[in-house]
Structures are given as C-alpha cells and as structure tokens.
Amino acid sequence: MSTPSNTDYIPINCTFHDRLEDYAVRGALIPVTFIQDGVAVTKTVRIADVFAKGEADYALLKSEQGTEDLIRLDKLLSVNGFEMPVAC
C-alpha cells in the first residue's frame, strides 16, 4: 500500500483529529465517508491508526473483510455520522 501524495495538504480541525484518535483506541466498526479517486465513498471500518507522515496526517482504515485504505485526513467527509468541520 503506497502513501497518497501530501501535496497541498489542508490540516483538519483539531477536535475532529482528537475524535479520530478516540475511535482508533476504541476499535469499533464505524461508517467513514471519504474522497477516493474523486468520488465520495462510505465504508464501515475500524480506524486502525492515525499518524503524521511527511507534511500530512493519515488514517489507516481496516474492514472486517481484511481490506485496508490509507487516506489523508483532509479527504474525510464524515466519521460515524459527524461531518468534517472547518480546520482549526
């Protein structure tokens, strides 16, 4: 799995970032909607990790079927019904 480009990364809202880390610790399956290849995609996943790499932040999403998605946090639209707020 390759790391998506961090070109023009826009930092996400700090409180929302904290929420993502909380979901990662809890390990619950939750719906996550994000932009993938220019299209909004919703998947039910566990947030396995939230981390910084280079100049961007990422989340590793894992499904029950064993698939993984590595997404830049500024590509998130909503997590567990909470829409992505405006940046910090």
N, C-alpha and C positions, 0 to 999 in steps of 0.2 A: 504494500500500500504506500503510495507516494504522498508527500505533504503538498497540499494545494499551495499555489503561489500566494505570497503575502503582499503583493503589490497593492498599494492603496488601501491597506487595512484601516478600518474605522473602529476604534475601541468601543466596546459595548458599555452599557450602563453598569456601574459598579455594584449596585444592589442586585441586578439581574445576574451578574457574574457570581456573586455570593450564593444566589439561589441554585445556580448550576452546580456549584461545588457541593451544596447540601444534597441535591439529587444524586450526585456521584457517590457520596458517602452512604446514602440510604440504599442504593442499588435497586430501586423499584423500577418496574416497567412503566414507562410513561410515553404519551404521544409527543413527538417532536416534529415540528414543521420547519423546513429549511429550503434554501435555494440550492438546487443541484443541476448543473448544466443549463442554467437559465430558467428552470421550472421549479415551482413550489412542490415539494414532496413531503408527505407526512408518513412517519414510521413510528411504530411502537417499539421502543428500545430502552436499554439501560445506558445511562451516561457512565461509561467506564473510567473516564479520566478527563480532566480539564487542565490544560497546560499551555505555557508560552513556549514558542519556538521561533527564533529569529525575532522579527518585529511584529508578530501576530499571536493571537490566542486561538486555541483549538479545543475541540471536544472529540473524544473517541466514543462513538455510539456503537453498541453491540445489541443485536437482535437475539431472540430466543432460538432462531434458526442458525445462529453462528455467523451471520454476516456482520461486517464492520463498515462503518463510514467514519472518515476523518473529515471534520468540517471546520472551517474558520468560523469563529463565533459571530462575526458580523454578517454571516449568511443565515443566521437563525431568524425565524419569523415568530415562532411561539414554542413554548415548552410547557407541557402539562396544562394547557389552556391559558397560560399567561403570555400575552403578546410582548414582543421585544420593545422596551421603552426607548426613548431618545437617550443618546450617550450621556455620560457623566457631565 
